[in-house]
Amino acid sequence: MDAIKQIVAKAGIVDLTYLDSPQGEMYLKIVVASLAVGAALALYLGTASASAPKKILATPELTLSTTEPHAMLPTITDWHRMKLVDKTALSHNTNLYVFEIPRPTGHIKGVHPDPVLGLPIGQHISVSAEIDGKNIVRSYTPTTLDGEDPGRFHLLVKAYEKGNISRYLSLLTVGQEVKVKGPKGKFKYTSDLADHFLMIAGGTGITPMYQIIKASLADESDDTQLRLIYANVNEDDILLRKELDDLQARSNGRFQVYYVLNNAPSNWTGGQGFITRASIEQHMPVGGVDARGKVLMCGPPPMMNAMKGHLEGIGYPKPNTISRLEDQVFLF
Ligand SMILES: Cc1cc2nc3c(=O)[nH]c(=O)nc-3n(C[C@H](O)[C@H](O)[C@H](O)COP(=O)(O)OP(=O)(O)OC[C@H]3O[C@@H](n4cnc5c(N)ncnc54)[C@H](O)[C@@H]3O)c2cc1C
């Protein structure tokens, strides 16, 4: 208070004798209170302007902040060109493709995070190409979550000899671009969607499950129980096996995977042949067919048809032709 008294007196606003009087004391209290309010206001305005999203001048519809990355696929209406930056063979017919998400153009001052696809967990993208004069479009689920590989996303795609887009992708070389659009899909994972999930996947049908499992386990507040039955022809065909095993080991029992092989080697401890009703019953989550549990399925149509039959036998409802988020049995 003394320091403020000296400053006020020095400024020549009032003299020291007045400040020592009862009226002067009241005057000083008002000065101190005004200074406090002013400082608080300055602090608030400073913080607010520092956290406000920064507009990019060249593309006014785009807002970027230093904390929120730009989502590349905000709508399903636009096609975006994405450059292939890496391609690795994971098995004799499946490649991992890494695509670069283009940075938005404009004046971006300072550091800003790389863009992300902005896909809700469990949704997919469309990839399009002109093949023999026809525009072909197919769906693919990225195996990376937003920001996991900054500025890039990964696709895991099995190539079919007579396939259109899968073959087109397998012939792509690093540096070439593909047309991508999204988000697409009715499913959107959130930690409160169900208490437990039974996931049944075949071959590349693992991709949506992998995305959901990763997102769920990365969230420490999520206690959803996850059980995966994953079918393949041969042991070499099992995709993301190390990643799935690592996730299981680090999940504190929240996630369990059971592999099933059509052609199992002699020392195989998982399932053999096709997925049976008995193996589903053995590996489904505790709680079974209760209302707080959901089933997610993705795989070749003949396998999916067989699974629908098994699930109905266990007591699950018949899935809708086009699945909706609220369905108990959801087919991707
Ligand atoms: C929501 C969703 C997500 C998907 N995510 C992925 C993913 O992450 N990775 C991935 O690899 N695939 C994924 N798929 C499958 C993908 O969309 C294509 O169906 C697949 O790549 C084949 O497309 P294509 O254009 O190469 O073949 P198409 O032109 O559709 O088929 C041409 C020929 O290829 C062969 N063929 C195609 N599909 C099969 C099959 N399943 N089994 C046997 N032969 C076949 C047949 O000979 C067929 O006649 C997903 C599908 C959906 C619906």
The ligand as an SDF file (V2000), in Angstrom:
LIG
                    3D

 53 58  0  0  0  0  0  0  0  0999 V2000
  -16.2500  -50.7660  -44.5860 C   0  0  0  0  0  0  0  0  0  0  0  0
  -15.2240  -51.5490  -45.3580 C   0  0  0  0  0  0  0  0  0  0  0  0
  -13.8880  -51.4370  -45.0060 C   0  0  0  0  0  0  0  0  0  0  0  0
  -12.9210  -52.1600  -45.7170 C   0  0  0  0  0  0  0  0  0  0  0  0
  -11.6110  -52.0580  -45.3220 N   0  0  0  0  0  0  0  0  0  0  0  0
  -10.6890  -52.7730  -46.0000 C   0  0  0  0  0  0  0  0  0  0  0  0
   -9.3120  -52.6990  -45.5940 C   0  0  0  0  0  0  0  0  0  0  0  0
   -8.9350  -51.9650  -44.6720 O   0  0  0  0  0  0  0  0  0  0  0  0
   -8.4160  -53.4480  -46.2990 N   0  0  0  0  0  0  0  0  0  0  0  0
   -8.7880  -54.2520  -47.3570 C   0  0  0  0  0  0  0  0  0  0  0  0
   -7.9270  -54.9160  -47.9550 O   0  0  0  0  0  0  0  0  0  0  0  0
  -10.0790  -54.3230  -47.7260 N   0  0  0  0  0  0  0  0  0  0  0  0
  -11.0040  -53.6020  -47.1070 C   0  0  0  0  0  0  0  0  0  0  0  0
  -12.3150  -53.6600  -47.5350 N   0  0  0  0  0  0  0  0  0  0  0  0
  -12.6430  -54.3950  -48.8020 C   0  0  0  0  0  0  0  0  0  0  0  0
  -12.4250  -53.4510  -49.9870 C   0  0  0  0  0  0  0  0  0  0  0  0
  -13.3840  -52.4060  -49.9470 O   0  0  0  0  0  0  0  0  0  0  0  0
  -12.5790  -54.1220  -51.3790 C   0  0  0  0  0  0  0  0  0  0  0  0
  -13.7970  -54.8310  -51.3910 O   0  0  0  0  0  0  0  0  0  0  0  0
  -11.4370  -55.0760  -51.7240 C   0  0  0  0  0  0  0  0  0  0  0  0
  -10.1880  -54.3860  -51.7100 O   0  0  0  0  0  0  0  0  0  0  0  0
  -11.6420  -55.6650  -53.1410 C   0  0  0  0  0  0  0  0  0  0  0  0
  -11.8290  -54.6030  -54.0240 O   0  0  0  0  0  0  0  0  0  0  0  0
  -11.3210  -54.6980  -55.5320 P   0  0  0  0  0  0  0  0  0  0  0  0
  -11.7870  -53.4470  -56.2150 O   0  0  0  0  0  0  0  0  0  0  0  0
   -9.8610  -54.9400  -55.5790 O   0  0  0  0  0  0  0  0  0  0  0  0
  -12.0250  -55.9670  -56.0920 O   0  0  0  0  0  0  0  0  0  0  0  0
  -13.4760  -56.0220  -56.8030 P   0  0  0  0  0  0  0  0  0  0  0  0
  -13.4480  -55.2220  -58.0400 O   0  0  0  0  0  0  0  0  0  0  0  0
  -14.5040  -55.6610  -55.7990 O   0  0  0  0  0  0  0  0  0  0  0  0
  -13.6120  -57.5440  -57.1500 O   0  0  0  0  0  0  0  0  0  0  0  0
  -13.0740  -58.0660  -58.3590 C   0  0  0  0  0  0  0  0  0  0  0  0
  -12.6220  -59.4890  -58.1440 C   0  0  0  0  0  0  0  0  0  0  0  0
  -11.6190  -59.5180  -57.1140 O   0  0  0  0  0  0  0  0  0  0  0  0
  -11.7460  -60.6970  -56.3450 C   0  0  0  0  0  0  0  0  0  0  0  0
  -12.1450  -60.3730  -54.9480 N   0  0  0  0  0  0  0  0  0  0  0  0
  -12.5050  -59.1690  -54.4810 C   0  0  0  0  0  0  0  0  0  0  0  0
  -12.8030  -59.2450  -53.1630 N   0  0  0  0  0  0  0  0  0  0  0  0
  -12.6630  -60.5320  -52.8120 C   0  0  0  0  0  0  0  0  0  0  0  0
  -12.8150  -61.2370  -51.5880 C   0  0  0  0  0  0  0  0  0  0  0  0
  -13.1960  -60.6300  -50.4460 N   0  0  0  0  0  0  0  0  0  0  0  0
  -12.5480  -62.5720  -51.5920 N   0  0  0  0  0  0  0  0  0  0  0  0
  -12.1420  -63.1800  -52.6920 C   0  0  0  0  0  0  0  0  0  0  0  0
  -11.9610  -62.5650  -53.8830 N   0  0  0  0  0  0  0  0  0  0  0  0
  -12.2210  -61.2730  -53.9550 C   0  0  0  0  0  0  0  0  0  0  0  0
  -12.8110  -61.5290  -57.0110 C   0  0  0  0  0  0  0  0  0  0  0  0
  -12.1940  -62.3170  -57.9800 O   0  0  0  0  0  0  0  0  0  0  0  0
  -13.6770  -60.4620  -57.6390 C   0  0  0  0  0  0  0  0  0  0  0  0
  -14.4730  -60.9650  -58.6740 O   0  0  0  0  0  0  0  0  0  0  0  0
  -13.2950  -52.9790  -46.8180 C   0  0  0  0  0  0  0  0  0  0  0  0
  -14.6460  -53.0670  -47.1780 C   0  0  0  0  0  0  0  0  0  0  0  0
  -15.6030  -52.3670  -46.4610 C   0  0  0  0  0  0  0  0  0  0  0  0
  -17.0430  -52.4750  -46.8670 C   0  0  0  0  0  0  0  0  0  0  0  0
  1  2  1  0
  2  3  1  0
  2 52  2  0
  3  4  2  0
  4  5  1  0
  4 50  1  0
  5  6  2  0
  6  7  1  0
  6 13  1  0
  7  8  2  0
  7  9  1  0
  9 10  1  0
 10 11  2  0
 10 12  1  0
 12 13  2  0
 13 14  1  0
 14 15  1  0
 14 50  1  0
 15 16  1  0
 16 17  1  0
 16 18  1  0
 18 19  1  0
 18 20  1  0
 20 21  1  0
 20 22  1  0
 22 23  1  0
 23 24  1  0
 24 25  2  0
 24 26  1  0
 24 27  1  0
 27 28  1  0
 28 29  2  0
 28 30  1  0
 28 31  1  0
 31 32  1  0
 32 33  1  0
 33 34  1  0
 33 48  1  0
 34 35  1  0
 35 36  1  0
 35 46  1  0
 36 37  1  0
 36 45  1  0
 37 38  2  0
 38 39  1  0
 39 40  1  0
 39 45  2  0
 40 41  1  0
 40 42  2  0
 42 43  1  0
 43 44  2  0
 44 45  1  0
 46 47  1  0
 46 48  1  0
 48 49  1  0
 50 51  2  0
 51 52  1  0
 52 53  1  0
M  END
$$$$
